[in-house]
């Protein structure tokens, strides 16, 4: 039988640890906002594998060609093609590649080959003091959500929810990447007609649905719902008080989306949001064996009662063209127009 006094001591200790972790996040959010330097033609880009392994070397060659096509110079991380099961090497080695590139003054940006799984595992091994002293561009999406959020939470560095190396790099994606990271523009992100809709009278794909009308300003925080929900309660999730939260996901049953949204709700993360945006949920379907809510019903159930400007259907997610969104930067959303407007440049 557990001793009551020991149980109380253990609970107090657990509460102290959790409070200490949250204090670290709050302390980071009160540090001055750090912006990396913008990209220039000929800037060096460090290519890393912080999550899933690359089993086919040709995929790396494709990423190298994409970086060169942007007018940039690729540099390969030492552990880039290592494998540890489904991971791209051991956690400490993958973290060492990130730390090394942040220490290297000749490297301007860090680009992952792909997502997959594994970024959360290496967050404890990153040198956040070194990263804060050497701010530079880090961009990625999907599992890279944990990395871009973790760095922002710990250092207040503006990171970027944007393409991985194996993204499409088609015209729209490349244009947003250049405007945000090369030109330093204050971009307004808005859904565009998909190719299939170009000759229609109306838009069918990527339609915006307003959940609650209005405009809101705040720091833009977000990424993949599955990955973000898995770091709740850790020191690697930024403070969401007054934030604009955006979420997306892929290949999840609707009930799992509901479960993760419920997790965020009962953890109190929705309580002090300024605004909310949901992007695309690619190949998210009901469970075949049971009746199901729709994705729309799940979002309205959780978000409508908040009474904050919110919309669904943004062109954010596992789609052909991945936008380059600044994490931690002040933006304004218009839930009726379906826009996210940067209020300042994200790079120096």
C-alpha angles and dihedrals in degrees: 000000000000115000108242094220092051090048092053091048091050092049091049091050092049091050091050092052092049092047090049091053091050090049089056090055092047091048091052092049090055093053117099113280110260120214122191122228116267122255121261129193105278095025114149118246119199111219113211141173105216095160132014122026124253108230099175117061092205088069089061089050089053090054091048089053091050092052091048089047088059089056092252133125117242121220119187122226116238094243096037099124099032119122134207105174106297091344126091092242135308118328096248092049094051089048090048090059091054092046092048094052092048089053093049109090091199093063114087102179142013121221125185119218093223145334121238110131137317112071094106091056093061100043093097090057098055119107100232095178090056091046092051091051091051108039115189140151118290116178135176146108142215108038088002084074088087091054098047092044094044093053092047092048094050101038109015088236115154105244128181134243096208146111126338116216093264094051118118099264090203121159099276094046093045092047094056091044091054095044094051102036105027104029098031092223125170094238128198111215115212134160115265128204113270118234091258090057097047094101099034126105089227137033115253105168123056095015118173119234116196111220095180123002125237146066128277138181128211147113111306111238129165152079137157111011096215093051096042094049090052093061096049109128093026127105089247099076114086120237106271097198106129092358133138104234120204125186138183137167145177140215096009128134113242092245089058091052087051091049093051093045089050089051091055091046098051091042086062096243094129095050099088104024118135094206144349137219128184117197128189127326100201114205092354106153141167119267107267094223101053142041112266145204114236120247087248091056092049093051094045091048092055103032108032094067090056090071093214127129105276141160141179133217104048116161091252123120145046094344137123096270115041114200122222105238122181114236113215096013125123112257138164123225127202108203093194097050093035096232138142111202122194110226095201139010115282095214135047 
